[in-house]
Amino acid sequence: MELRHNSRIEMIDHRVDAIEIKLAKDYVDKGDLQAMIEKLDDRMDRVDSKLDRILLGYDRNALG
């Protein structure tokens, strides 16, 4: 009975290890994530500014 439990625990341990490996390879480096967020934020600011100019009528050629 104890051998059966140990075998089952070992099998579960291997499965958990496999999940940990899968999760670890999906992580993004914190510096890379920060750079991507900054680029996205800059782009959104430009889009927001362009929309403001269009809606306020200051730059009718902003779409072009």
C-alpha positions in Angstrom: 0.0 0.0 0.0 2.8 2.4 0.9 4.6 1.6 -2.3 1.5 2.4 -4.3 1.1 5.8 -2.5 4.8 6.6 -3.1 4.5 5.7 -6.8 1.4 7.9 -7.1 3.1 10.8 -5.3 6.1 10.5 -7.6 3.8 10.5 -10.7 2.0 13.7 -9.4 5.4 15.3 -8.6 6.5 14.7 -12.2 3.3 16.2 -13.6 3.7 19.3 -11.4 7.3 19.7 -12.6 6.1 19.5 -16.2 3.6 22.2 -15.5 6.2 24.4 -13.9 8.5 24.1 -16.9 5.6 25.0 -19.3 4.8 28.1 -17.1 8.4 29.2 -16.9 8.9 29.3 -20.6 5.8 31.6 -21.0 7.1 34.4 -18.8 8.2 37.7 -20.3 11.2 39.5 -19.0 10.2 42.5 -16.9 12.4 44.9 -18.8 11.0 43.7 -22.1 7.5 44.1 -20.8 8.2 47.6 -19.6 9.6 48.5 -23.1 6.5 47.1 -24.8 4.2 49.0 -22.4 6.1 52.3 -23.0 5.9 51.8 -26.8 2.2 51.1 -26.6 1.6 54.1 -24.3 3.5 56.4 -26.7 1.5 55.1 -29.7 -1.8 55.6 -27.8 -0.8 59.1 -26.9 -0.2 59.9 -30.6 -3.5 58.4 -31.6 -5.3 60.3 -28.8 -3.6 63.5 -29.9 -4.5 62.9 -33.6 -8.2 62.2 -32.6 -8.3 65.4 -30.5 -7.0 67.5 -33.5 -9.6 65.9 -35.8 -12.5 66.3 -33.4 -11.6 69.9 -32.6 -11.1 70.7 -36.2 -7.5 72.0 -35.8 -6.0 69.7 -38.4 -8.3 68.5 -41.1 -5.4 66.7 -42.8 -4.6 64.6 -39.7 -6.0 61.5 -41.3 -3.8 61.7 -44.3 
